[in-house]
Amino acid sequence: MDISKVTNDELRQEIEKRKIAETKPKPLTIYTNPDVAKFQKLCSQYIDSLAGEEYFKDHEYYIFEAAIELFYGKDVWDWINERTDEMDM
């Protein structure tokens, strides 16, 4: 890559991308995370609802939320919200 052909805007974008990458949350070790039971229960409820019990569309959202928290912890939402707010601008 010839750096002399890179624009200042491209360099700024790359620097910003790297700054964001430095703040990216690290996954937790799920075997030590007590929320595994919560995640399993939500998944079971979703499967049960598809098997004929009362279907609740929001199960999918709650499973996603539980999965993110399981791997990254509850504090990850601050980081996610900060990133998504910037993307909405």
Secondary structure in CASP SS format (residue, H / E / C, confidence):
PFRMAT SS
TARGET T0000
AUTHOR 0000-0000-0000
METHOD secondary structure of the structure
MODEL  1
M C 1.00
D C 1.00
I H 1.00
S H 1.00
K H 1.00
V C 1.00
T C 1.00
N H 1.00
D H 1.00
E H 1.00
L H 1.00
R H 1.00
Q H 1.00
E H 1.00
I H 1.00
E H 1.00
K H 1.00
R H 1.00
K H 1.00
I H 1.00
A H 1.00
E H 1.00
T H 1.00
K C 1.00
P C 1.00
K C 1.00
P C 1.00
L C 1.00
T C 1.00
I H 1.00
Y H 1.00
T H 1.00
N C 1.00
P C 1.00
D C 1.00
V H 1.00
A H 1.00
K H 1.00
F H 1.00
Q H 1.00
K H 1.00
L H 1.00
C H 1.00
S H 1.00
Q H 1.00
Y H 1.00
I H 1.00
D H 1.00
S H 1.00
L H 1.00
A C 1.00
G C 1.00
E C 1.00
E C 1.00
Y C 1.00
F C 1.00
K C 1.00
D C 1.00
H H 1.00
E H 1.00
Y H 1.00
Y H 1.00
I H 1.00
F H 1.00
E H 1.00
A H 1.00
A H 1.00
I H 1.00
E H 1.00
L H 1.00
F H 1.00
Y H 1.00
G C 1.00
K C 1.00
D C 1.00
V H 1.00
W H 1.00
D H 1.00
W H 1.00
I H 1.00
N H 1.00
E H 1.00
R H 1.00
T H 1.00
D H 1.00
E H 1.00
M H 1.00
D H 1.00
M C 1.00
END
